[in-house]
């Protein structure tokens, strides 16, 4: 008989060739709200990756020849299954990541935009045609799948970020191998089951779990043509260097330190509410979070007061509680990083407008909680400002003018996103043209593009030539072919020439 104090740990295995493989060495998966072990994750190695690649290559050969109509039909069914299972997926995300269930539903909805884009891939993948480029000669172009491709994705969006990749890759005729984060892996396996239910042939979508050993095996395997990655800049550099050295096409999205500039003519209370949501939503663990606000001119004190009100009103608790606004961070190490960087800044002369260190949640004392924190008077050299904190820590910097604010924003080595809050079209236009970032918001704190545009940053936030999802993803997961055709009349005299041909 099982008592209420006993917990049955589940084993999360790889998904290869339509079956879950649960043998091999494992590591624990924790609930960030309690710190307790809730599952054991099977870890892969080079042999696991090779098994997945062989199954993928066998499946892709037929899938790549499958009609676009059939491929998009599968994507339509997959999209409906994602809608039907949204609550189940959201609860899995919340349990393993720590974000609120409502936030997890939002992540799923944004990921579904890429699935919806993939259902229309017959439009997005159309080629070109030129009749009579030369006498009796036509030229047309087409795009074909690469073969077997892979995605290596982070913990912060266990459904949305992979959906930037696999729906488009699969719809384009590739087989896809997903290596999700070890911290919240279960959602990926459920997605694999939904693909199978939608009618996707076994082997076209697979999941291989593990850490660096699995990542390096993916980057080294000669049967994988392309790798898409989202994570820290340090790991992005490793992925890009090793992958391209091995002849792969690689897109590697790195870190961020997004700034939101607040002009004196902005709606200060509205800007503060939006910035607080961007800074503290999902405990700040978003690549498009807003860890830095730049108050321009006379907006400084009103903005600090408004941000303090917003931060103090946030309810911290487990993501499963409907009353919770902000859940825990993903690990104890992530919590300690926020606390340490806050302490370091305060000891260096910064001022705590709101101090979230030491927050406790009754009944969840073992959880990885840290409260919303707002700092002012931070030096640009402090880690709380110049490094990616990936936690609920908001730094408020100051600038005398918009030009000075732009100089501060553009001095960052990162260029993922940036925002401005203003009622002036002139200020907005200057900012959008001069800021060095790949995604820009005007009175929008997190300018993550919709699924039919592409997502990507500048500078150290992106290594490689292609952005993620949308039209850029179609180009990344396919390669171009140009065909020149002539059908001469059977009685025509050959006009072949040893000279280089001209188009006449």
C-alpha positions, 0 to 999 in steps of 0.5 A: 500500500502506498502512503501519502508520503511516498512518491513514485518516480517516473522514468523519462526516456528517449523517443526513437523510431516511435518508441520510448527507450528507458534503459541507461544511466539517469539523472534526477529531474526536480520540481523547482517549487519544492526542490524534490526529485520528481523523475529520473531522466535517461541520458544519451551518448554517441551511441544513442545519437547514432541510433536516432540518426539511423532511424531518422535517415531511414524515415526521411527518405520516404517522408522527403518524397511525400507530397506537400499536401500530405505533409501539411495535412499531418501538421494540421492534425498535429496543431489540433492535438496541441490545442486539445492537450494544451492543459496537460502540456501546460501542467507538465511545463509548470511542474518541471520549469516552475512557471505559472500554468497560465504562463505555460499556456501562453508559451504553447500558444506562441509556439502554436503560431509556428505550427500554423505557419508550417501548415501553410508551407506550400505557400512559403516554399514556392520557387520561381520560374522564368520562361524563355530565359534564352531561346527555348530555355526555361529556368526555375528554382526549387527548395529541397529538404536537407535530410536529418536535422537537429535542434538543441533547446533551452529549459526556459521554453520547453515547448515554444522554442522547439516549435520554432524549429521542428514544425517547419523542418518536418513540414519541409520534408526533413527528419528532426532530432530534438535534444531538449534541456535535461531540466524540463524534458517531459513536454518533448516526449508528449509532443513526440506522441502527439506527432505520432497520433497526428500520423507522422511516420515513426523516425521523422521526429525523435527526442534524445536526452542528455547533456554535453556528451549528447550535444557533442555527438549531435555536432559531430555526427556526419549524418546530421546536416544542420543544427539549430540552437538556443541558449547562452552565448558561450554554448552558442559559440561552442555549438557554432564552431564545432558544428560548422567545423564538421560541415554542418549548417548552424544557427545558434541563438545566444544570450541577451541583456535587453534594455527598455528605454523610458522617455519623460513623455511616456505613460510612466505607470503604463511603462512600469507595468509593462516593464515589470511584466517583462522583467519578472514574468516567468521569474525573468527566465526569458531570452526576451526578458527586460532586465534593464530599464533606462530612465531618461531625464525627468522620468527617473524618480517617477519610474522607480516609484512605479516599478517599486509598486509593481514589484511589491504587488507580485505574488511569489509562489508555486506555478501550480497555484492560480494565485501565483504571479511569479514562480521559482527559478529553475535551480538552486544555482540560478537562485544563488546567482540572483542573490549573489549579484544583488549582494555584490551590487549593493556592496558596491554602492547600488541602491535596493528599491525592492529587495527580493532576497530571502523570500520564502513561500510557506509550505515550499521552503525547499523551493528555488524562490527569489523575489522581484528585485529592483536596483538603482545606482548600479555601475555599468561594470557590475555583473547585475548590469552587464551580464545576463542574469536570467532571473527576477532582477531589474536594474534601472539605469539613467540617461540625460537624453535619448542619444545617451540612452541609445549609446548605453543600449548599443554598448552592450555586446548583446543585441537580441531585443530593445524597447522604447516607451514614448508618446513621440513618433520622432523618438520612436522612429529614431530609436527603431532606426539607430538601436542595434538589436534584431527585435525592437518594441515601441511601447511593447516590452517583449517584442517577440515577433509573431510566428510568420516573422523571424526571431533573431538578434544581432551581435553576440545574440546570434551566431550564423546567418539565419534567424529562427522560425518564420520565413528564415526557418524555411530557408534554413531547413531547405537548400536551393536548386536551380534547373535550366530546361530546354525541350528542342523539337526532335527535328531541330539542328543542334546549336551546341558550341564550344564557346561559353554559352550566352543567353539569346 
